[in-house]
Amino acid sequence: MVEVKVKLLNLYRIKIGKKYLIYEGETVRDIVRQFIADYKDIIKPEFIEDGLFIDKNLIFVNGRDIDYLDKFDTKLKDGDEIMMSWPLNIGLA
């Protein structure tokens, strides 16, 4: 397992009250599933499909949008930084 820093932006930072979290996983999918399990009380169920976020959530690995990488299957390395942001016009729970 690799350790990555998850930097929280926008509503995530406000709702969770932290700037970043540390998770372990091999892919973005691993990290997102852990995050959803830990914070499911602040995420509307309609924003989750098959244990992952619907595509409106913004996720970057080292500044690159996962939509231009391998999406949730993007492999991670020790020290990678993931940034997660929820578009402000959609809102959370």
The first five atom37 places (N, CA, C, CB, O) and aatype in JSON, in Angstrom:
{
  "aatype": [12, 19, 6, 19, 11, 19, 11, 10, 10, 2, 10, 18, 1, 9, 11, 9, 7, 11, 11, 18, 10, 9, 18, 6, 7, 6, 16, 19, 1, 3, 9, 19, 1, 5, 13, 9, 0, 3, 18, 11, 3, 9, 9, 11, 14, 6, 13, 9, 6, 3, 7, 10, 13, 9, 3, 11, 2, 10, 9, 13, 19, 2, 7, 1, 3, 9, 3, 18, 10, 3, 11, 13, 3, 16, 11, 10, 11, 3, 7, 3, 6, 9, 12, 12, 15, 17, 14, 10, 2, 9, 7, 10, 0],
  "atom_mask": [
    [1, 1, 1, 1, 1],
    [1, 1, 1, 1, 1],
    [1, 1, 1, 1, 1],
    [1, 1, 1, 1, 1],
    [1, 1, 1, 1, 1],
    [1, 1, 1, 1, 1],
    [1, 1, 1, 1, 1],
    [1, 1, 1, 1, 1],
    [1, 1, 1, 1, 1],
    [1, 1, 1, 1, 1],
    [1, 1, 1, 1, 1],
    [1, 1, 1, 1, 1],
    [1, 1, 1, 1, 1],
    [1, 1, 1, 1, 1],
    [1, 1, 1, 1, 1],
    [1, 1, 1, 1, 1],
    [1, 1, 1, 0, 1],
    [1, 1, 1, 1, 1],
    [1, 1, 1, 1, 1],
    [1, 1, 1, 1, 1],
    [1, 1, 1, 1, 1],
    [1, 1, 1, 1, 1],
    [1, 1, 1, 1, 1],
    [1, 1, 1, 1, 1],
    [1, 1, 1, 0, 1],
    [1, 1, 1, 1, 1],
    [1, 1, 1, 1, 1],
    [1, 1, 1, 1, 1],
    [1, 1, 1, 1, 1],
    [1, 1, 1, 1, 1],
    [1, 1, 1, 1, 1],
    [1, 1, 1, 1, 1],
    [1, 1, 1, 1, 1],
    [1, 1, 1, 1, 1],
    [1, 1, 1, 1, 1],
    [1, 1, 1, 1, 1],
    [1, 1, 1, 1, 1],
    [1, 1, 1, 1, 1],
    [1, 1, 1, 1, 1],
    [1, 1, 1, 1, 1],
    [1, 1, 1, 1, 1],
    [1, 1, 1, 1, 1],
    [1, 1, 1, 1, 1],
    [1, 1, 1, 1, 1],
    [1, 1, 1, 1, 1],
    [1, 1, 1, 1, 1],
    [1, 1, 1, 1, 1],
    [1, 1, 1, 1, 1],
    [1, 1, 1, 1, 1],
    [1, 1, 1, 1, 1],
    [1, 1, 1, 0, 1],
    [1, 1, 1, 1, 1],
    [1, 1, 1, 1, 1],
    [1, 1, 1, 1, 1],
    [1, 1, 1, 1, 1],
    [1, 1, 1, 1, 1],
    [1, 1, 1, 1, 1],
    [1, 1, 1, 1, 1],
    [1, 1, 1, 1, 1],
    [1, 1, 1, 1, 1],
    [1, 1, 1, 1, 1],
    [1, 1, 1, 1, 1],
    [1, 1, 1, 0, 1],
    [1, 1, 1, 1, 1],
    [1, 1, 1, 1, 1],
    [1, 1, 1, 1, 1],
    [1, 1, 1, 1, 1],
    [1, 1, 1, 1, 1],
    [1, 1, 1, 1, 1],
    [1, 1, 1, 1, 1],
    [1, 1, 1, 1, 1],
    [1, 1, 1, 1, 1],
    [1, 1, 1, 1, 1],
    [1, 1, 1, 1, 1],
    [1, 1, 1, 1, 1],
    [1, 1, 1, 1, 1],
    [1, 1, 1, 1, 1],
    [1, 1, 1, 1, 1],
    [1, 1, 1, 0, 1],
    [1, 1, 1, 1, 1],
    [1, 1, 1, 1, 1],
    [1, 1, 1, 1, 1],
    [1, 1, 1, 1, 1],
    [1, 1, 1, 1, 1],
    [1, 1, 1, 1, 1],
    [1, 1, 1, 1, 1],
    [1, 1, 1, 1, 1],
    [1, 1, 1, 1, 1],
    [1, 1, 1, 1, 1],
    [1, 1, 1, 1, 1],
    [1, 1, 1, 0, 1],
    [1, 1, 1, 1, 1],
    [1, 1, 1, 1, 1]
  ],
  "atom_positions": [
    [[0.84, -1.19, 0.0], [0.0, 0.0, 0.0], [0.88, 1.25, 0.0], [-0.95, 0.0, 1.22], [1.94, 1.28, 0.62]],
    [[0.42, 2.25, -0.7], [1.14, 3.53, -0.71], [0.35, 4.55, 0.1], [1.37, 4.04, -2.17], [-0.87, 4.46, 0.22]],
    [[1.07, 5.5, 0.66], [0.43, 6.53, 1.47], [0.32, 7.81, 0.64], [1.22, 6.79, 2.78], [1.3, 8.26, 0.04]],
    [[-0.88, 8.38, 0.61], [-1.1, 9.61, -0.14], [-1.79, 10.64, 0.74], [-1.94, 9.34, -1.41], [-2.51, 10.31, 1.69]],
    [[-1.55, 11.88, 0.41], [-2.19, 13.0, 1.1], [-3.39, 13.42, 0.26], [-1.19, 14.2, 1.31], [-3.26, 13.64, -0.94]],
    [[-4.54, 13.54, 0.9], [-5.76, 13.99, 0.21], [-6.04, 15.41, 0.7], [-6.98, 13.03, 0.49], [-6.42, 15.63, 1.85]],
    [[-5.86, 16.35, -0.2], [-6.11, 17.76, 0.11], [-7.58, 18.06, -0.16], [-5.18, 18.71, -0.72], [-8.08, 17.81, -1.25]],
    [[-8.26, 18.59, 0.85], [-9.69, 18.87, 0.74], [-9.9, 20.33, 0.34], [-10.42, 18.56, 2.07], [-9.29, 21.23, 0.92]],
    [[-10.76, 20.55, -0.63], [-11.06, 21.9, -1.11], [-12.55, 22.19, -0.95], [-10.63, 22.06, -2.59], [-13.35, 21.27, -0.77]],
    [[-12.9, 23.44, -1.02], [-14.3, 23.91, -1.04], [-15.13, 23.33, 0.11], [-14.94, 23.55, -2.35], [-14.74, 23.41, 1.27]],
    [[-16.27, 22.75, -0.25], [-17.22, 22.27, 0.75], [-16.67, 21.14, 1.6], [-18.48, 21.82, 0.08], [-17.04, 21.01, 2.77]],
    [[-15.8, 20.31, 1.04], [-15.21, 19.24, 1.85], [-14.43, 19.83, 3.02], [-14.28, 18.35, 0.99], [-14.58, 19.38, 4.16]],
    [[-13.62, 20.82, 2.75], [-12.82, 21.43, 3.82], [-13.73, 22.06, 4.87], [-11.86, 22.48, 3.25], [-13.47, 21.95, 6.07]],
    [[-14.78, 22.72, 4.43], [-15.71, 23.37, 5.36], [-16.45, 22.33, 6.2], [-16.71, 24.24, 4.6], [-16.49, 22.45, 7.42]],
    [[-17.03, 21.32, 5.56], [-17.84, 20.31, 6.26], [-17.01, 19.42, 7.17], [-18.58, 19.45, 5.26], [-17.44, 19.1, 8.28]],
    [[-15.81, 19.03, 6.73], [-14.98, 18.11, 7.5], [-14.12, 18.86, 8.51], [-14.11, 17.27, 6.57], [-13.77, 18.32, 9.56]],
    [[-13.78, 20.09, 8.19], [-12.99, 20.9, 9.11], [-11.5, 20.59, 9.1], [0.0, 0.0, 0.0], [-10.79, 20.91, 10.06]],
    [[-11.03, 19.97, 8.04], [-9.6, 19.66, 7.91], [-9.13, 20.08, 6.52], [-9.34, 18.14, 8.14], [-9.9, 20.1, 5.57]],
    [[-7.83, 20.42, 6.44], [-7.25, 20.79, 5.15], [-6.87, 19.56, 4.34], [-6.04, 21.68, 5.34], [-6.95, 19.57, 3.11]],
    [[-6.45, 18.5, 5.03], [-6.06, 17.29, 4.32], [-6.23, 16.06, 5.19], [-4.62, 17.4, 3.83], [-6.34, 16.16, 6.41]],
    [[-6.23, 14.9, 4.55], [-6.32, 13.6, 5.21], [-5.21, 12.72, 4.63], [-7.74, 12.93, 5.0], [-4.71, 12.99, 3.54]],
    [[-4.83, 11.69, 5.35], [-3.85, 10.73, 4.86], [-4.56, 9.38, 4.7], [-2.62, 10.61, 5.84], [-5.24, 8.92, 5.61]],
    [[-4.39, 8.77, 3.53], [-4.99, 7.46, 3.25], [-3.93, 6.56, 2.63], [-6.23, 7.59, 2.31], [-2.9, 7.02, 2.13]],
    [[-4.21, 5.26, 2.67], [-3.36, 4.28, 2.0], [-4.18, 3.54, 0.97], [-2.73, 3.29, 3.02], [-5.33, 3.17, 1.23]],
    [[-3.61, 3.31, -0.2], [-4.29, 2.58, -1.25], [-3.42, 2.51, -2.49], [0.0, 0.0, 0.0], [-2.42, 3.23, -2.6]],
    [[-3.79, 1.64, -3.4], [-3.02, 1.47, -4.63], [-3.55, 2.32, -5.78], [-3.04, 0.01, -5.04], [-2.79, 2.68, -6.69]],
    [[-4.86, 2.65, -5.74], [-5.49, 3.42, -6.82], [-6.36, 4.52, -6.25], [-6.32, 2.49, -7.74], [-6.66, 4.53, -5.05]],
    [[-6.77, 5.43, -7.11], [-7.71, 6.47, -6.7], [-9.0, 5.83, -6.19], [-8.01, 7.45, -7.88], [-9.61, 6.32, -5.24]],
    [[-9.41, 4.74, -6.82], [-10.62, 4.02, -6.39], [-10.53, 3.63, -4.91], [-10.83, 2.75, -7.27], [-11.49, 3.82, -4.16]],
    [[-9.39, 3.09, -4.49], [-9.19, 2.69, -3.09], [-9.38, 3.88, -2.15], [-7.79, 2.08, -2.9], [-10.05, 3.78, -1.13]],
    [[-8.78, 5.0, -2.51], [-8.83, 6.2, -1.67], [-10.24, 6.76, -1.6], [-7.86, 7.27, -2.19], [-10.72, 7.09, -0.52]],
    [[-10.92, 6.86, -2.74], [-12.27, 7.42, -2.78], [-13.23, 6.54, -1.98], [-12.76, 7.56, -4.24], [-14.08, 7.06, -1.26]],
    [[-13.11, 5.24, -2.09], [-14.0, 4.35, -1.32], [-13.79, 4.53, 0.18], [-13.75, 2.88, -1.71], [-14.76, 4.54, 0.95]],
    [[-12.54, 4.68, 0.61], [-12.27, 4.92, 2.03], [-12.86, 6.26, 2.47], [-10.76, 4.88, 2.31], [-13.47, 6.36, 3.53]],
    [[-12.66, 7.28, 1.65], [-13.17, 8.61, 1.97], [-14.7, 8.58, 2.1], [-12.75, 9.63, 0.9], [-15.25, 9.13, 3.06]],
    [[-15.37, 7.95, 1.16], [-16.83, 7.87, 1.21], [-17.29, 7.11, 2.45], [-17.38, 7.18, -0.06], [-18.25, 7.52, 3.1]],
    [[-16.62, 6.03, 2.79], [-16.97, 5.26, 3.99], [-16.8, 6.11, 5.25], [-16.11, 3.98, 4.09], [-17.62, 6.05, 6.16]],
    [[-15.73, 6.9, 5.3], [-15.46, 7.73, 6.48], [-16.4, 8.92, 6.6], [-14.04, 8.22, 6.43], [-16.7, 9.35, 7.71]],
    [[-16.87, 9.46, 5.48], [-17.64, 10.7, 5.51], [-18.99, 10.59, 4.81], [-16.85, 11.81, 4.86], [-19.51, 11.58, 4.29]],
    [[-19.57, 9.4, 4.8], [-20.85, 9.19, 4.1], [-21.97, 10.04, 4.68], [-21.24, 7.72, 4.17], [-22.97, 10.29, 4.0]],
    [[-21.84, 10.47, 5.93], [-22.87, 11.28, 6.56], [-22.96, 12.7, 5.98], [-22.63, 11.36, 8.04], [-23.95, 13.39, 6.19]],
    [[-21.94, 13.14, 5.26], [-22.0, 14.49, 4.67], [-22.18, 14.46, 3.15], [-20.74, 15.27, 5.01], [-22.24, 15.52, 2.52]],
    [[-22.28, 13.27, 2.57], [-22.4, 13.15, 1.12], [-23.78, 12.62, 0.77], [-21.29, 12.22, 0.53], [-24.18, 11.56, 1.25]],
    [[-24.51, 13.35, -0.05], [-25.85, 12.89, -0.45], [-25.74, 11.57, -1.2], [-26.55, 13.95, -1.33], [-24.89, 11.43, -2.07]],
    [[-26.6, 10.59, -0.86], [-26.54, 9.28, -1.51], [-26.66, 9.34, -3.03], [-27.63, 8.4, -0.96], [-26.09, 8.5, -3.73]],
    [[-27.39, 10.31, -3.55], [-27.55, 10.39, -5.0], [-26.26, 10.82, -5.72], [-28.67, 11.37, -5.34], [-26.2, 10.79, -6.95]],
    [[-25.24, 11.21, -4.95], [-23.96, 11.58, -5.55], [-22.98, 10.41, -5.57], [-23.36, 12.74, -4.79], [-21.83, 10.57, -5.97]],
    [[-23.45, 9.23, -5.12], [-22.6, 8.04, -5.07], [-23.23, 6.95, -5.92], [-22.39, 7.55, -3.6], [-24.43, 6.71, -5.85]],
    [[-22.41, 6.3, -6.71], [-22.87, 5.19, -7.54], [-21.81, 4.09, -7.5], [-23.16, 5.65, -9.01], [-20.64, 4.35, -7.77]],
    [[-22.22, 2.87, -7.17], [-21.29, 1.74, -7.07], [-20.12, 2.03, -6.12], [-20.74, 1.38, -8.45], [-18.99, 1.62, -6.38]],
    [[-20.4, 2.73, -5.03], [-19.37, 3.01, -4.04], [-18.38, 4.09, -4.42], [0.0, 0.0, 0.0], [-17.39, 4.3, -3.73]],
    [[-18.64, 4.79, -5.53], [-17.76, 5.86, -5.99], [-18.58, 7.11, -6.27], [-16.97, 5.43, -7.25], [-19.81, 7.05, -6.38]],
    [[-17.9, 8.23, -6.39], [-18.59, 9.47, -6.73], [-19.09, 9.43, -8.17], [-17.68, 10.67, -6.52], [-18.47, 8.83, -9.04]],
    [[-20.22, 10.09, -8.39], [-20.62, 10.34, -9.77], [-19.62, 11.33, -10.35], [-22.11, 10.88, -9.86], [-18.81, 11.89, -9.61]],
    [[-19.67, 11.55, -11.63], [-18.61, 12.32, -12.29], [-18.56, 13.81, -11.99], [-18.73, 12.15, -13.73], [-17.69, 14.5, -12.51]],
    [[-19.47, 14.32, -11.18], [-19.44, 15.75, -10.89], [-18.35, 16.13, -9.88], [-20.79, 16.2, -10.37], [-17.96, 17.29, -9.81]],
    [[-17.88, 15.17, -9.11], [-16.82, 15.42, -8.16], [-15.51, 15.66, -8.91], [-16.68, 14.23, -7.16], [-15.23, 14.98, -9.9]],
    [[-14.72, 16.6, -8.45], [-13.45, 16.9, -9.1], [-12.32, 16.26, -8.31], [-13.23, 18.44, -9.22], [-12.16, 16.52, -7.12]],
    [[-11.54, 15.41, -8.98], [-10.43, 14.73, -8.32], [-9.18, 14.9, -9.18], [-10.75, 13.21, -8.09], [-9.2, 14.65, -10.39]],
    [[-8.11, 15.34, -8.54], [-6.84, 15.55, -9.22], [-5.75, 14.75, -8.52], [-6.48, 17.06, -9.26], [-5.75, 14.66, -7.29]],
    [[-4.84, 14.18, -9.28], [-3.66, 13.52, -8.73], [-2.45, 14.34, -9.18], [-3.55, 12.01, -9.19], [-2.18, 14.46, -10.38]],
    [[-1.75, 14.89, -8.21], [-0.59, 15.74, -8.51], [-0.95, 16.83, -9.53], [0.57, 14.89, -9.05], [-0.18, 17.13, -10.44]],
    [[-2.14, 17.41, -9.35], [-2.58, 18.52, -10.19], [-3.2, 18.13, -11.52], [0.0, 0.0, 0.0], [-3.59, 19.01, -12.3]],
    [[-3.32, 16.83, -11.79], [-3.89, 16.37, -13.07], [-5.25, 15.74, -12.83], [-2.95, 15.36, -13.79], [-5.39, 14.86, -11.98]],
    [[-6.25, 16.19, -13.57], [-7.62, 15.68, -13.46], [-7.63, 14.19, -13.8], [-8.58, 16.47, -14.4], [-7.09, 13.79, -14.84]],
    [[-8.24, 13.37, -12.93], [-8.24, 11.92, -13.19], [-9.0, 11.57, -14.46], [-8.85, 11.19, -12.01], [-8.81, 10.48, -15.0]],
    [[-9.86, 12.46, -14.95], [-10.55, 12.2, -16.22], [-9.56, 12.09, -17.38], [-11.57, 13.31, -16.51], [-9.86, 11.47, -18.4]],
    [[-8.37, 12.69, -17.23], [-7.35, 12.65, -18.27], [-6.25, 11.64, -17.94], [-6.75, 14.03, -18.47], [-5.27, 11.52, -18.67]],
    [[-6.43, 10.92, -16.85], [-5.52, 9.84, -16.48], [-6.3, 8.54, -16.69], [-5.0, 9.98, -14.99], [-6.9, 8.34, -17.75]],
    [[-6.29, 7.66, -15.71], [-7.05, 6.41, -15.81], [-8.27, 6.42, -14.9], [-6.15, 5.21, -15.46], [-8.7, 5.39, -14.39]],
    [[-8.83, 7.61, -14.71], [-10.0, 7.82, -13.86], [-9.77, 7.15, -12.5], [-11.29, 7.24, -14.54], [-8.7, 7.32, -11.92]],
    [[-10.74, 6.41, -11.99], [-10.61, 5.81, -10.67], [-9.55, 4.71, -10.62], [-11.94, 5.24, -10.23], [-9.12, 4.32, -9.53]],
    [[-9.12, 4.22, -11.76], [-8.08, 3.18, -11.81], [-6.67, 3.76, -11.85], [-8.3, 2.3, -13.03], [-5.7, 3.02, -12.0]],
    [[-6.55, 5.08, -11.72], [-5.23, 5.71, -11.71], [-4.39, 5.14, -10.57], [-5.36, 7.25, -11.57], [-4.8, 5.18, -9.41]],
    [[-3.22, 4.63, -10.91], [-2.3, 4.06, -9.92], [-1.61, 5.18, -9.15], [-1.25, 3.14, -10.6], [-1.33, 6.24, -9.69]],
    [[-1.35, 4.92, -7.88], [-0.74, 5.91, -7.0], [0.66, 5.46, -6.57], [-1.62, 6.15, -5.78], [0.97, 4.28, -6.55]],
    [[1.48, 6.47, -6.23], [2.82, 6.23, -5.7], [2.94, 6.94, -4.36], [3.93, 6.72, -6.7], [2.23, 7.92, -4.1]],
    [[3.83, 6.44, -3.5], [4.07, 7.11, -2.22], [4.34, 8.59, -2.44], [5.25, 6.46, -1.47], [5.11, 8.97, -3.32]],
    [[3.69, 9.41, -1.64], [3.9, 10.85, -1.72], [3.0, 11.57, -2.7], [0.0, 0.0, 0.0], [3.02, 12.8, -2.76]],
    [[2.19, 10.84, -3.48], [1.26, 11.51, -4.38], [0.29, 12.37, -3.57], [0.48, 10.48, -5.25], [-0.01, 12.06, -2.42]],
    [[-0.19, 13.43, -4.19], [-1.2, 14.28, -3.56], [-2.47, 14.25, -4.39], [-0.68, 15.74, -3.4], [-2.46, 14.49, -5.6]],
    [[-3.55, 13.94, -3.72], [-4.87, 13.95, -4.36], [-5.6, 15.19, -3.86], [-5.69, 12.64, -4.04], [-5.62, 15.46, -2.66]],
    [[-6.21, 15.92, -4.76], [-7.06, 17.05, -4.38], [-8.49, 16.68, -4.73], [-6.62, 18.38, -5.11], [-8.77, 16.2, -5.83]],
    [[-9.39, 16.89, -3.78], [-10.8, 16.59, -4.02], [-11.63, 17.83, -3.77], [-11.27, 15.42, -3.12], [-11.46, 18.52, -2.77]],
    [[-12.52, 18.09, -4.71], [-13.38, 19.26, -4.63], [-14.77, 18.91, -5.12], [-12.79, 20.43, -5.45], [-14.94, 18.16, -6.08]],
    [[-15.75, 19.45, -4.44], [-17.13, 19.29, -4.87], [-17.56, 20.63, -5.45], [-18.07, 18.83, -3.69], [-17.41, 21.65, -4.78]],
    [[-18.1, 20.65, -6.67], [-18.54, 21.92, -7.26], [-19.51, 22.65, -6.33], [-19.2, 21.68, -8.62], [-20.48, 22.06, -5.84]],
    [[-19.26, 23.9, -6.1], [-20.05, 24.68, -5.14], [-21.52, 24.79, -5.51], [-19.47, 26.05, -5.02], [-22.35, 24.94, -4.62]],
    [[-21.85, 24.71, -6.77], [-23.25, 24.88, -7.17], [-24.09, 23.62, -6.95], [-23.32, 25.28, -8.63], [-25.29, 23.64, -7.19]],
    [[-23.47, 22.51, -6.5], [-24.22, 21.27, -6.29], [-24.52, 21.04, -4.82], [-23.45, 20.09, -6.86], [-25.63, 20.62, -4.49]],
    [[-23.59, 21.3, -3.94], [-23.8, 21.15, -2.51], [-23.64, 19.72, -2.02], [0.0, 0.0, 0.0], [-23.62, 18.77, -2.8]],
    [[-23.54, 19.6, -0.71], [-23.42, 18.3, -0.06], [-24.7, 18.05, 0.72], [-22.18, 18.24, 0.87], [-25.71, 18.7, 0.49]],
    [[-24.65, 17.1, 1.63], [-25.83, 16.76, 2.44], [-26.2, 17.89, 3.36], [-25.59, 15.49, 3.25], [-27.17, 17.78, 4.11]]
  ]
}
